[in-house]
């Protein structure tokens, strides 16, 4: 019984540290740049900024070009429901064009 309490005292803080580390997003922008083609472009920056607010930035090649318009509109609605800043009309067009350019044709 005593040994199990000591084990819990040792392992529980390590478990908490693991949880905190897993939830840390500080490395996310650097780790996604290899996924985002032309990451420095306007579309690449929009993808990182807006999509990463709710989830990881999607790979542009994960969908066909003709699917991205509806996906971006759907995500815009989610942003509005969550009270995030919506993309402007120009930002939406830039993002969709970028995603279509790098899509899985």
Secondary structure as GFF3:
##gff-version 3
##sequence-region A 1 105
A	DSSP	alpha_helix	2	22	.	.	.	ID=ss1
A	DSSP	alpha_helix	28	32	.	.	.	ID=ss2
A	DSSP	alpha_helix	42	46	.	.	.	ID=ss3
A	DSSP	pi_helix	47	51	.	.	.	ID=ss4
A	DSSP	three_ten_helix	60	62	.	.	.	ID=ss5
A	DSSP	alpha_helix	65	81	.	.	.	ID=ss6
A	DSSP	alpha_helix	89	101	.	.	.	ID=ss7
###
